[in-house]
Amino acid sequence: MEKSSCLVIVLIVIFGVPILALLPALCLWFSWTYMQIGTTYFSFLPVQFHSVPFWDCFLLIMAFGTIGNVVSGSYGRALQSVNKKEK
């Protein structure tokens, strides 16, 4: 694989994934905090978890997405398909 194609893949992962995580994080934060889903359905949690800051929601979405992709192996399959096309 050429260095330029590897660089493009790395740049897409570094910049694309956080941009794509903004919308779900915003939806989670808005529904949890302003629509009070945390207070209504999760009243058994401590009070500090009833209004979670936005960046905590963002990092939670990022972590779940990254861990899910690593566990399922989708990053490895994508790189293997790129390697097969080049041969």
C-alpha positions in Angstrom: 0.0 0.0 0.0 1.3 3.4 -0.8 2.1 5.9 1.9 -0.3 8.4 0.5 -3.3 6.0 0.7 -2.4 5.1 4.2 -2.2 8.7 5.1 -5.6 9.3 3.7 -7.2 6.5 5.7 -5.5 7.8 8.9 -6.7 11.3 8.2 -10.3 10.1 7.6 -10.3 8.2 10.9 -8.8 11.1 12.8 -11.0 13.8 11.5 -14.1 12.0 10.1 -15.0 9.9 13.2 -15.3 12.9 15.6 -17.3 14.9 13.1 -19.7 12.0 12.6 -20.0 11.5 16.4 -21.2 15.1 17.0 -24.8 14.5 15.9 -25.5 11.4 18.0 -23.8 13.0 21.0 -25.9 16.1 20.6 -29.0 14.0 20.4 -28.0 12.0 23.5 -27.1 15.0 25.5 -30.3 16.9 24.5 -32.6 14.1 25.3 -30.8 13.1 28.5 -30.5 16.6 29.9 -33.3 18.8 28.6 -35.9 16.2 27.9 -35.0 14.7 31.4 -34.8 11.1 30.4 -32.0 10.7 32.9 -34.2 12.0 35.7 -37.4 10.3 34.6 -36.2 6.7 33.8 -32.9 6.5 35.7 -33.8 8.0 39.0 -31.9 5.3 40.8 -28.6 6.8 39.5 -26.8 9.3 41.6 -27.8 13.0 41.0 -24.6 13.9 39.2 -25.6 11.6 36.3 -29.0 13.3 35.8 -27.4 16.2 33.8 -24.3 15.0 32.0 -22.1 17.6 30.2 -22.0 17.5 26.4 -18.4 16.6 26.1 -18.9 13.6 28.3 -21.7 12.4 26.0 -19.4 13.0 23.0 -16.5 11.0 24.5 -19.0 8.3 25.4 -20.2 8.0 21.8 -16.6 8.1 20.5 -15.6 5.3 23.0 -18.5 3.0 22.2 -18.0 3.5 18.4 -14.3 2.8 18.5 -14.5 -0.1 20.9 -17.4 -1.6 18.8 -15.4 -1.3 15.6 -12.3 -2.8 17.1 -14.2 -5.7 18.6 -16.1 -6.4 15.5 -13.0 -6.1 13.4 -14.4 -3.7 10.8 -11.2 -1.6 10.7 -9.2 -4.7 9.8 -11.7 -5.8 7.1 -11.6 -2.4 5.5 -7.8 -2.4 5.3 -7.8 -5.9 4.0 -10.2 -5.0 1.2 -8.0 -2.0 0.2 -5.0 -4.3 0.1 -6.8 -6.9 -2.1 -7.9 -4.2 -4.6 -4.3 -3.0 -5.0 -2.9 -6.5 -5.9 
